[in-house]
């Protein structure tokens, strides 16, 4: 290729000059790879390495381009695509903040330690803001260790807000499920992450140590038992001599506590004490003989020996200021042994003789510690609620599984199917209730009463059963001592109050007259006089009144004529004696009435030789 280095001359033969110094005439490379992708570059040099000439714009063209709005020519520019979204579970995957912490745990049932320091690791998972608490497992620690709180989101207040990594720092306390954790330090990654987020970390603290664990690391103390030759003399002098005391431990102040009896043995040969349990028959306890094995009992310990491990090591004179001796065991006084207060109330004769010779105590009487049983509490029945019988309701207060009250079987057999019937009127200020009539049925077998109201046509009141079989309490009786109505309370003119309603007895049936005649001694003179007046009125009726009623009511004569006709037809019937029993069987309420359908059913079952027309005429006349 020939170039024209002289500007302004046309590129024609004769006006171009050849550069003899050029030796390379290849095209520049425009294809390449970047990050594994093929890309195209604009050429910057031409063939032979000569730099390409760029079009030069004039100042006027540059001003025009500066003032020209590309929107008018090319339209609105396209928005750049948004930055790529990375979710939190991808951005913070496997990124966990670790904090070193500890919490203090109370130890109430140990004499060697009052609290325990437990070191834990708190993990905060950035991907879902969850936390977990792990305790490093210590071999043979006897404590359930490992995962204390499983991974979850933990609330930090009562409003339900959860812990965030911004709430965690060194040297602070956090409360999780009622336990307060003290954060003392964190790992390197946690420190770098929190500092990168602009959180100023508190200085690290020293991890608290468990005092009991540190105590176990100390070397064991060695005890030297001092030799005392007087012990041999004491052994030879008081060999087989034992003081016996009878004591009680009263633990009734605590829940499920009781007063238990023990025997305390004091061995004079070595000043040791033994406590034996006293078992009774069927006391419900294992027959273990000893409460405390034979040993010397300290009375006063030195100040720094309160945390001495008594359950593992034997106490020596270095930890005790004073031991229990025979003078501390006195009848009538209390003493505390291993946290239990025993009251000595008696001793054996040898012990009394020893105290008389040794200490001059001649009067050691026995103290009565038996507790008097409180008087039995009389069960009080709850107030009667009005449902059922009082005797039946009271059975629920006597036994766990109530039973029905006992019945007088002899009375039920003797008075079976014996019913006393009375006609009564309702005593009421309401005018509509003055003409209502009721039939009282008193059952002698069970002393129950039922009330039946005969239906009256066009009265506006539905008749039928008014009261089922039940016992009726007199209004003057109480719920504790109920008094029920009896057969002697029913006579003509008597007022019967049934659950707030007052009834006046107007008349009785013939069976009641026979019953009162045979049991006249049970009735009052007023009741016998009312029956006597009723019989007299029945035997001597007023003729004028009868004629007047007959004239006023011609239907009565017709009804009596129909009844006479039916009675003549039934006179020679073979089952005439069973007619009354049949009607009583279907009259379950003993009201003296049956409905029309039941009447025809009984007549058909007995094959009564009566015309249906007569029966229908009787029922029609009765209803009219």
C-alpha positions as CSV (number, residue, x, y, z in Angstrom):
1,X,0.0,0.0,0.0
2,X,1.2,3.5,-0.8
3,X,0.5,6.3,1.5
4,X,0.6,10.0,0.9
5,X,2.4,11.6,3.7
6,X,2.1,15.0,2.1
7,X,-1.3,16.5,3.1
8,X,-3.2,18.5,0.6
9,X,-2.0,16.6,-2.5
10,X,-4.4,14.3,-4.3
11,X,-3.8,10.6,-4.1
12,X,-2.8,10.2,-7.8
13,X,0.1,8.7,-9.6
14,X,3.0,11.1,-9.5
15,X,1.8,12.8,-6.3
16,X,2.4,9.9,-3.9
17,X,5.6,8.8,-2.4
18,X,6.6,5.3,-1.2
19,X,8.1,4.9,2.3
20,X,11.1,2.6,1.7
21,X,11.7,2.0,5.4
22,X,8.5,0.0,5.9
23,X,8.9,-3.7,5.9
24,X,5.6,-5.0,7.5
25,X,2.5,-4.7,5.5
26,X,0.0,-7.0,7.5
27,X,-3.4,-5.9,8.8
28,X,-3.8,-5.2,12.5
29,X,-5.5,-7.9,14.7
30,X,-9.2,-6.9,15.6
31,X,-10.4,-10.2,17.1
32,X,-9.5,-11.3,20.6
33,X,-10.7,-13.1,23.8
34,X,-11.5,-11.6,27.2
35,X,-12.5,-13.7,30.2
36,X,-13.1,-16.6,27.8
37,X,-15.4,-14.7,25.5
38,X,-14.6,-13.6,21.9
39,X,-14.6,-9.8,21.4
40,X,-14.1,-7.5,18.4
41,X,-11.8,-4.4,18.7
42,X,-11.8,-1.3,16.4
43,X,-8.5,-1.1,14.5
44,X,-6.2,1.7,15.6
45,X,-3.5,1.3,13.0
46,X,-3.7,0.5,9.3
47,X,-1.6,-1.9,7.1
48,X,2.0,-1.7,7.9
49,X,1.4,-0.2,11.3
50,X,0.6,3.3,10.1
51,X,-1.8,5.1,12.4
52,X,-5.2,5.7,11.0
53,X,-6.3,9.3,10.4
54,X,-9.4,10.3,12.4
55,X,-11.9,12.8,11.0
56,X,-11.3,16.2,12.5
57,X,-14.4,18.3,13.2
58,X,-14.5,22.0,13.0
59,X,-15.4,24.3,16.0
60,X,-18.8,25.0,14.5
61,X,-19.6,21.3,14.2
62,X,-18.4,20.7,17.8
63,X,-20.7,23.5,19.1
64,X,-23.6,22.1,17.1
65,X,-23.1,18.7,18.6
66,X,-22.8,20.2,22.1
67,X,-26.1,22.0,21.8
68,X,-27.9,19.3,20.0
69,X,-30.4,17.2,22.1
70,X,-30.1,13.5,21.2
71,X,-33.6,12.8,22.6
72,X,-35.2,14.7,19.8
73,X,-33.4,12.5,17.3
74,X,-33.1,9.2,18.9
75,X,-35.9,9.3,21.5
76,X,-35.7,8.4,25.2
77,X,-32.7,6.4,26.2
78,X,-33.1,3.0,27.6
79,X,-32.7,2.5,31.3
80,X,-29.8,0.5,32.4
81,X,-30.7,-3.0,33.8
82,X,-30.9,-3.2,37.6
83,X,-28.1,-4.7,39.6
84,X,-28.3,-8.5,40.0
85,X,-30.3,-9.4,43.2
86,X,-28.6,-11.8,45.6
87,X,-30.9,-13.3,48.3
88,X,-29.8,-13.3,52.0
89,X,-29.6,-17.1,52.1
90,X,-27.1,-17.0,49.3
91,X,-25.1,-14.0,50.4
92,X,-24.8,-15.1,54.0
93,X,-24.8,-18.9,53.4
94,X,-22.6,-20.7,55.9
95,X,-21.7,-17.4,57.7
96,X,-22.2,-17.7,61.4
97,X,-21.3,-15.4,64.2
98,X,-19.9,-17.1,67.3
99,X,-20.0,-15.6,70.8
100,X,-18.5,-17.0,74.0
101,X,-20.8,-16.7,77.0
102,X,-21.8,-18.2,80.4
103,X,-24.8,-18.3,82.7
104,X,-25.2,-19.0,86.4
105,X,-27.4,-21.9,87.6
106,X,-28.6,-22.3,91.2
107,X,-27.9,-25.6,93.0
108,X,-30.4,-25.7,96.0
109,X,-29.9,-29.4,97.0
110,X,-26.2,-29.5,97.5
111,X,-24.1,-28.6,100.6
112,X,-20.9,-28.3,98.5
113,X,-22.0,-25.6,96.0
114,X,-24.7,-23.0,95.9
115,X,-24.4,-22.1,92.3
116,X,-22.8,-23.4,89.1
117,X,-21.2,-21.6,86.2
118,X,-21.9,-23.1,82.8
119,X,-19.9,-22.0,79.8
120,X,-21.8,-21.9,76.4
121,X,-21.3,-20.9,72.8
122,X,-24.0,-18.7,71.2
123,X,-24.2,-19.0,67.4
124,X,-26.0,-16.4,65.2
125,X,-26.8,-17.5,61.7
126,X,-26.8,-14.6,59.3
127,X,-28.8,-16.2,56.5
128,X,-32.1,-16.3,58.5
129,X,-31.3,-14.4,61.8
130,X,-31.7,-17.6,63.9
131,X,-29.7,-18.4,67.0
132,X,-28.7,-21.5,68.9
133,X,-27.0,-22.1,72.2
134,X,-24.5,-25.0,72.6
135,X,-22.7,-26.1,75.7
136,X,-19.4,-28.0,75.2
137,X,-19.7,-31.6,76.5
138,X,-17.5,-32.3,79.5
139,X,-16.8,-35.9,80.2
140,X,-18.3,-37.4,83.4
141,X,-19.9,-34.1,84.3
142,X,-23.3,-35.7,85.2
143,X,-25.1,-32.8,83.5
144,X,-27.1,-33.0,80.3
145,X,-25.0,-30.9,77.9
146,X,-24.7,-30.3,74.2
147,X,-27.5,-28.4,72.5
148,X,-29.3,-26.3,75.1
149,X,-31.5,-24.3,72.7
150,X,-32.0,-25.5,69.2
151,X,-31.7,-23.2,66.2
152,X,-34.6,-20.8,66.1
153,X,-35.5,-17.1,66.1
154,X,-35.4,-15.9,69.7
155,X,-37.6,-13.1,71.1
156,X,-35.9,-10.3,73.2
157,X,-38.9,-8.6,74.8
158,X,-42.6,-9.0,75.5
159,X,-43.6,-7.3,72.2
160,X,-42.3,-10.2,70.2
161,X,-39.2,-8.5,68.7
162,X,-36.4,-10.9,67.7
163,X,-32.7,-10.7,68.4
164,X,-30.6,-9.2,65.6
165,X,-26.9,-9.3,65.1
166,X,-26.9,-5.5,65.9
167,X,-28.1,-6.4,69.5
168,X,-25.1,-8.6,70.2
169,X,-21.9,-7.3,71.6
170,X,-19.1,-8.2,74.0
171,X,-19.7,-7.4,77.7
172,X,-23.5,-7.4,77.6
173,X,-26.3,-9.6,79.1
174,X,-29.0,-11.2,77.0
175,X,-32.0,-13.1,78.4
176,X,-33.2,-16.2,76.6
177,X,-36.1,-18.2,78.0
178,X,-35.6,-16.9,81.5
179,X,-31.9,-17.5,81.6
180,X,-29.4,-14.6,81.5
181,X,-26.3,-15.2,79.4
182,X,-23.2,-13.0,79.8
183,X,-21.3,-12.5,76.5
184,X,-17.6,-12.2,77.2
185,X,-15.9,-12.6,73.8
186,X,-16.3,-13.6,70.1
187,X,-14.2,-15.2,67.4
188,X,-12.1,-13.4,64.7
189,X,-14.7,-13.6,61.9
190,X,-17.5,-12.2,64.2
191,X,-15.2,-9.3,65.2
192,X,-14.3,-8.4,61.6
193,X,-18.0,-8.6,60.4
194,X,-19.3,-6.4,63.2
195,X,-16.6,-3.8,62.7
196,X,-17.2,-3.8,59.0
197,X,-20.9,-2.9,59.7
198,X,-19.8,0.0,61.9
199,X,-20.5,-1.5,65.3
200,X,-18.0,-0.6,68.0
201,X,-17.2,-3.7,70.0
202,X,-16.7,-3.6,73.8
203,X,-13.4,-4.9,75.1
204,X,-13.4,-8.7,75.8
205,X,-13.9,-10.0,79.3
206,X,-12.5,-12.9,81.2
207,X,-14.5,-16.1,81.1
208,X,-16.0,-16.9,84.6
209,X,-14.9,-20.2,86.1
210,X,-17.0,-22.7,88.1
211,X,-15.9,-22.6,91.8
212,X,-16.7,-26.2,92.4
213,X,-14.8,-27.3,89.3
214,X,-11.8,-25.3,90.4
215,X,-12.1,-26.8,93.9
216,X,-11.9,-30.3,92.4
217,X,-8.7,-29.4,90.7
218,X,-7.0,-28.7,94.0
219,X,-5.0,-31.5,95.6
220,X,-6.8,-33.5,98.2
221,X,-6.2,-32.5,101.8
222,X,-4.4,-35.0,104.1
223,X,-5.7,-35.5,107.6
224,X,-3.7,-36.7,110.5
225,X,-5.7,-38.3,113.3
226,X,-4.1,-37.4,116.7
227,X,-3.5,-40.3,119.0
228,X,-5.3,-40.2,122.4
229,X,-4.7,-42.9,124.9
230,X,-7.7,-41.9,127.0
231,X,-10.0,-43.4,124.4
232,X,-8.8,-46.9,125.4
233,X,-9.9,-46.2,129.0
234,X,-13.2,-44.9,127.8
235,X,-13.7,-48.0,125.7
236,X,-12.9,-50.4,128.5
237,X,-15.0,-48.5,131.1
238,X,-18.2,-48.0,129.0
239,X,-18.1,-51.0,126.8
240,X,-21.6,-52.2,125.9
241,X,-23.3,-49.3,127.7
242,X,-25.8,-47.5,125.5
243,X,-28.2,-44.7,126.4
244,X,-31.6,-45.2,124.7
245,X,-33.9,-42.2,124.0
246,X,-37.3,-42.2,122.4
247,X,-37.8,-39.2,120.2
248,X,-40.2,-37.8,117.5
249,X,-39.6,-35.8,114.4
250,X,-42.6,-33.5,113.7
251,X,-42.7,-32.6,110.0
252,X,-46.4,-31.8,109.8
253,X,-45.7,-28.2,108.8
254,X,-44.4,-29.2,105.4
255,X,-46.5,-30.6,102.6
256,X,-47.3,-34.3,103.1
257,X,-45.3,-34.2,106.4
258,X,-46.1,-36.4,109.4
259,X,-45.0,-37.1,112.9
260,X,-42.7,-40.1,113.1
261,X,-41.1,-41.9,116.0
262,X,-37.4,-42.8,116.3
263,X,-35.0,-44.4,118.8
264,X,-31.7,-42.6,119.4
265,X,-28.8,-44.7,120.8
266,X,-25.9,-43.0,122.4
267,X,-22.8,-45.2,122.8
268,X,-20.8,-44.2,125.8
269,X,-17.7,-46.1,124.7
270,X,-16.9,-43.8,121.8
271,X,-19.5,-41.0,122.0
272,X,-21.2,-42.1,118.7
273,X,-24.9,-41.6,117.9
274,X,-27.2,-43.9,116.0
275,X,-30.9,-43.2,115.0
276,X,-33.2,-46.1,114.3
277,X,-36.6,-46.0,112.7
278,X,-39.7,-47.4,114.5
279,X,-41.9,-49.2,112.1
280,X,-45.5,-50.1,112.7
281,X,-47.7,-52.7,111.0
282,X,-49.0,-51.6,107.6
283,X,-47.3,-48.2,107.8
284,X,-46.6,-48.3,104.1
285,X,-42.8,-47.8,104.5
286,X,-39.9,-50.1,103.6
287,X,-38.6,-51.9,106.7
288,X,-35.3,-50.1,106.7
289,X,-33.8,-50.2,110.2
290,X,-31.6,-47.2,110.3
291,X,-32.2,-43.5,109.6
292,X,-28.5,-42.6,110.5
293,X,-25.6,-44.9,110.8
294,X,-23.5,-45.0,114.0
295,X,-21.1,-42.0,113.9
296,X,-19.9,-39.0,115.9
297,X,-22.2,-36.0,115.5
298,X,-20.7,-32.4,115.4
299,X,-22.6,-29.8,117.3
300,X,-20.8,-26.6,116.3
301,X,-18.5,-26.4,113.3
302,X,-15.8,-23.9,112.7
303,X,-16.5,-20.9,110.4
304,X,-14.6,-22.1,107.4
305,X,-15.9,-25.7,107.6
306,X,-19.4,-25.0,106.5
307,X,-18.6,-26.0,102.9
308,X,-16.7,-29.1,104.0
309,X,-17.8,-32.2,101.9
310,X,-19.3,-34.2,104.8
311,X,-20.9,-36.8,102.5
312,X,-17.5,-37.8,101.1
313,X,-14.9,-37.2,103.8
314,X,-15.0,-37.8,107.5
315,X,-15.1,-34.8,109.8
316,X,-12.2,-34.5,112.2
317,X,-11.6,-32.3,115.3
318,X,-10.0,-29.6,113.1
319,X,-13.4,-28.8,111.6
320,X,-15.5,-29.2,114.8
321,X,-15.6,-26.9,117.8
322,X,-17.9,-29.0,119.9
323,X,-19.3,-32.6,119.5
324,X,-22.6,-33.9,120.8
325,X,-22.1,-35.5,124.3
326,X,-24.4,-37.3,126.7
327,X,-25.3,-34.0,128.5
328,X,-27.0,-32.7,125.3
329,X,-29.6,-35.5,125.3
330,X,-32.2,-34.5,127.9
331,X,-35.8,-35.7,128.1
332,X,-38.1,-32.8,127.2
333,X,-35.6,-30.9,125.1
334,X,-35.1,-30.7,121.3
335,X,-31.9,-31.2,119.4
336,X,-31.0,-30.9,115.7
337,X,-29.2,-33.7,114.0
338,X,-28.4,-33.5,110.3
339,X,-31.0,-30.8,109.7
340,X,-33.8,-32.6,111.5
341,X,-35.1,-31.5,114.9
342,X,-35.9,-34.4,117.2
343,X,-37.9,-34.0,120.4
344,X,-36.9,-36.5,123.2
345,X,-39.9,-37.5,125.2
346,X,-38.7,-40.6,127.1
347,X,-35.8,-42.9,127.9
348,X,-35.2,-46.4,129.3
349,X,-34.5,-47.1,133.0
350,X,-30.7,-47.5,132.4
351,X,-30.5,-44.1,130.9
352,X,-32.5,-42.6,133.9
353,X,-30.1,-44.3,136.3
354,X,-27.0,-43.0,134.4
355,X,-28.2,-39.4,134.4
356,X,-29.0,-39.6,138.1
357,X,-25.5,-40.8,139.0
358,X,-23.6,-38.8,136.4
359,X,-25.5,-35.4,136.2
360,X,-27.7,-35.6,139.3
361,X,-30.9,-35.5,137.3
362,X,-33.4,-37.7,139.2
363,X,-36.6,-36.4,137.6
364,X,-36.9,-37.4,134.0
365,X,-40.7,-38.0,133.5
366,X,-42.2,-39.3,130.3
367,X,-43.8,-36.6,128.2
368,X,-47.1,-37.4,126.5
369,X,-46.7,-36.6,122.8
370,X,-49.8,-38.3,121.5
371,X,-52.1,-36.0,119.6
372,X,-55.7,-36.1,120.3
373,X,-57.8,-36.8,117.3
374,X,-60.2,-34.0,116.5
375,X,-63.9,-34.7,116.9
376,X,-65.5,-36.1,113.9
377,X,-67.0,-33.5,111.6
378,X,-70.7,-33.9,111.2
379,X,-71.5,-34.0,107.6
380,X,-73.8,-31.2,106.5
381,X,-76.1,-31.8,103.6
382,X,-76.2,-29.1,101.0
383,X,-79.5,-27.2,100.6
384,X,-82.2,-28.9,98.7
385,X,-82.4,-27.9,95.0
386,X,-85.9,-29.0,94.4
387,X,-85.2,-31.9,92.0
388,X,-86.3,-35.4,93.0
389,X,-86.7,-36.6,96.5
390,X,-84.7,-35.3,99.4
391,X,-83.7,-38.8,100.5
392,X,-82.6,-39.7,97.0
393,X,-80.5,-36.6,96.6
394,X,-78.9,-37.1,100.0
395,X,-77.4,-40.4,98.9
396,X,-74.8,-38.5,96.8
397,X,-73.4,-37.0,100.0
398,X,-73.0,-40.3,101.9
399,X,-71.2,-42.6,99.5
400,X,-69.1,-42.3,96.3
401,X,-71.4,-44.5,94.3
402,X,-75.0,-43.6,95.4
403,X,-77.6,-46.2,95.9
404,X,-81.4,-45.9,95.9
405,X,-82.9,-45.3,99.4
406,X,-84.2,-48.5,101.1
407,X,-87.9,-49.2,100.7
408,X,-90.4,-50.8,103.1
409,X,-91.0,-54.0,101.1
410,X,-93.6,-55.3,103.6
411,X,-95.6,-52.1,103.3
412,X,-95.4,-52.3,99.5
413,X,-96.7,-55.9,99.5
414,X,-99.5,-55.3,101.9
415,X,-100.8,-52.1,100.3
416,X,-100.2,-53.1,96.7
417,X,-102.8,-51.6,94.3
418,X,-104.4,-49.7,97.2
419,X,-105.2,-46.2,96.1
420,X,-107.2,-43.5,97.9
421,X,-108.9,-41.0,95.6
422,X,-110.1,-37.5,96.5
423,X,-111.9,-34.7,94.7
424,X,-110.3,-31.3,95.2
425,X,-110.6,-27.7,94.1
426,X,-107.8,-25.2,93.5
427,X,-107.8,-22.3,95.9
428,X,-106.8,-19.4,93.7
429,X,-107.7,-15.7,93.4
430,X,-108.0,-16.2,89.6
431,X,-111.7,-16.5,88.5
432,X,-110.9,-19.1,85.8
433,X,-109.4,-21.5,88.4
434,X,-112.5,-21.6,90.7
435,X,-114.4,-24.1,88.6
436,X,-111.4,-26.4,88.0
437,X,-111.6,-29.8,89.7
438,X,-108.7,-32.3,90.4
439,X,-108.6,-35.9,91.4
440,X,-105.9,-36.7,94.1
441,X,-104.6,-40.3,94.1
442,X,-102.8,-41.4,97.2
443,X,-100.8,-44.6,96.8
444,X,-100.6,-46.4,100.2
445,X,-97.7,-48.7,99.0
446,X,-95.2,-45.8,98.4
447,X,-96.9,-42.7,100.1
448,X,-96.8,-41.0,96.7
449,X,-99.4,-38.6,95.3
450,X,-100.5,-38.0,91.8
451,X,-103.0,-35.3,90.6
452,X,-105.2,-35.6,87.5
453,X,-107.4,-32.9,86.1
454,X,-110.4,-34.2,84.2
455,X,-110.7,-32.3,80.8
456,X,-113.7,-30.0,80.5
457,X,-115.0,-29.1,77.1
458,X,-114.7,-25.4,76.0
459,X,-113.0,-24.5,79.3
460,X,-109.8,-23.2,77.7
461,X,-107.7,-25.4,80.0
462,X,-105.9,-28.5,78.8
463,X,-106.7,-31.3,81.2
464,X,-104.8,-34.5,82.0
465,X,-101.9,-35.3,84.2
466,X,-101.3,-32.3,86.6
467,X,-98.6,-34.0,88.8
468,X,-96.8,-37.3,88.4
469,X,-96.2,-39.7,91.2
470,X,-94.1,-38.1,93.9
471,X,-93.9,-37.5,97.6
472,X,-95.1,-34.1,98.6
473,X,-93.4,-32.3,101.6
474,X,-95.5,-30.4,104.0
475,X,-94.8,-26.6,104.0
476,X,-94.1,-26.5,107.7
477,X,-91.2,-29.1,107.4
478,X,-87.5,-28.3,106.7
479,X,-85.1,-29.7,104.2
480,X,-83.0,-31.4,106.9
481,X,-86.0,-33.2,108.4
482,X,-88.7,-33.4,105.7
483,X,-92.3,-34.5,106.7
484,X,-94.4,-35.8,103.9
485,X,-98.2,-35.9,103.5
486,X,-99.8,-39.1,104.8
487,X,-103.3,-40.6,104.4
488,X,-104.4,-39.0,107.7
489,X,-103.9,-35.5,106.2
490,X,-106.5,-36.1,103.5
491,X,-110.2,-35.6,104.5
492,X,-113.1,-33.5,103.4
493,X,-112.3,-29.8,104.1
494,X,-108.5,-30.3,104.5
495,X,-106.2,-27.9,102.7
496,X,-103.3,-29.6,100.9
497,X,-100.4,-27.4,99.7
498,X,-98.5,-28.9,96.7
499,X,-95.4,-27.0,95.6
500,X,-97.0,-23.6,96.4
501,X,-100.5,-24.4,95.1
502,X,-103.3,-24.9,97.7
503,X,-106.1,-27.5,97.2
504,X,-109.2,-28.0,99.2
505,X,-110.6,-31.6,99.5
506,X,-114.3,-31.7,98.4
507,X,-115.2,-35.3,98.3
508,X,-113.8,-38.9,98.5
509,X,-114.7,-42.2,96.9
510,X,-116.2,-45.2,98.6
511,X,-112.9,-47.0,99.1
512,X,-111.7,-44.1,101.2
513,X,-114.7,-44.4,103.5
514,X,-114.1,-48.1,104.0
515,X,-110.3,-47.4,104.7
516,X,-111.1,-44.7,107.2
517,X,-113.7,-46.9,108.9
518,X,-111.1,-49.7,109.3
519,X,-108.3,-47.4,110.4
520,X,-110.3,-44.9,112.5
521,X,-107.7,-44.8,115.2
522,X,-105.2,-43.1,112.8
523,X,-107.4,-40.2,111.9
524,X,-108.2,-37.1,113.9
525,X,-111.8,-36.4,115.2
526,X,-112.1,-33.6,112.6
527,X,-111.4,-36.0,109.8
528,X,-113.9,-38.5,111.1
529,X,-116.6,-35.8,111.6
530,X,-116.2,-34.6,108.0
531,X,-116.7,-38.2,106.7
532,X,-119.7,-38.6,109.0
533,X,-121.3,-35.5,107.6
534,X,-120.6,-36.6,104.1
535,X,-122.3,-40.0,104.7
536,X,-125.4,-38.3,106.2
537,X,-125.8,-36.0,103.2
538,X,-125.5,-39.0,100.9
539,X,-128.1,-41.0,102.7
540,X,-130.6,-38.2,103.0
541,X,-130.6,-36.1,99.9
542,X,-132.9,-33.2,99.4
543,X,-135.9,-34.3,97.2
544,X,-136.6,-30.8,96.1
545,X,-133.1,-30.3,94.9
546,X,-133.1,-33.6,93.1
547,X,-136.4,-32.8,91.3
548,X,-135.1,-29.4,90.4
549,X,-131.9,-30.8,88.9
550,X,-133.9,-33.4,87.0
551,X,-136.2,-30.8,85.6
552,X,-133.3,-28.4,84.8
553,X,-131.2,-31.2,83.2
554,X,-133.2,-33.6,81.1
555,X,-130.0,-35.1,79.8
556,X,-129.3,-36.6,83.2
557,X,-132.5,-38.8,83.0
558,X,-131.5,-40.0,79.6
559,X,-127.9,-40.8,80.7
560,X,-129.2,-42.8,83.7
561,X,-131.6,-44.8,81.5
562,X,-128.7,-45.7,79.2
563,X,-126.5,-46.8,82.1
564,X,-129.4,-49.0,83.5
565,X,-129.7,-50.6,80.0
566,X,-126.0,-51.4,79.9
567,X,-126.0,-52.8,83.5
568,X,-128.9,-55.2,82.6
569,X,-126.9,-56.5,79.6
570,X,-123.8,-57.0,81.8
571,X,-125.7,-58.7,84.6
572,X,-125.3,-62.3,83.4
573,X,-121.9,-61.8,81.6
574,X,-119.3,-64.4,82.9
575,X,-116.4,-61.8,83.1
576,X,-118.3,-59.1,84.9
577,X,-115.9,-59.3,87.9
578,X,-112.9,-58.6,85.7
579,X,-114.2,-55.4,84.1
580,X,-113.1,-53.2,87.0
581,X,-109.7,-54.8,87.2
582,X,-109.2,-54.3,83.4
583,X,-110.0,-50.6,83.6
584,X,-107.7,-50.2,86.6
585,X,-104.9,-51.9,84.6
586,X,-105.2,-49.3,81.8
587,X,-105.6,-46.5,84.2
588,X,-101.9,-46.2,85.2
589,X,-102.2,-42.9,86.9
590,X,-105.2,-44.2,89.1
591,X,-107.2,-41.1,88.1
592,X,-110.5,-43.0,87.6
593,X,-110.7,-41.9,83.9
594,X,-109.8,-43.4,80.6
595,X,-110.0,-41.9,77.2
596,X,-112.6,-42.9,74.6
597,X,-110.3,-45.1,72.5
598,X,-109.1,-47.0,75.5
599,X,-112.7,-47.5,76.6
600,X,-113.6,-49.2,73.3
601,X,-110.4,-51.2,73.4
602,X,-111.2,-52.6,76.8
603,X,-114.8,-53.5,75.7
604,X,-113.5,-55.3,72.6
605,X,-110.9,-57.3,74.6
606,X,-113.6,-58.5,77.1
607,X,-116.2,-59.3,74.4
608,X,-118.8,-57.3,76.2
609,X,-122.3,-58.0,74.8
610,X,-123.3,-54.4,74.5
611,X,-124.5,-52.6,71.4
612,X,-122.0,-50.1,70.0
613,X,-124.8,-47.7,69.6
614,X,-125.5,-47.7,73.3
615,X,-121.8,-47.2,74.1
616,X,-121.5,-44.3,71.7
617,X,-124.7,-42.8,73.0
618,X,-123.4,-43.0,76.6
619,X,-120.0,-41.3,75.6
620,X,-121.9,-38.6,73.6
621,X,-124.2,-37.9,76.6
622,X,-121.3,-37.8,79.0
623,X,-119.3,-35.4,76.8
624,X,-122.3,-33.1,76.4
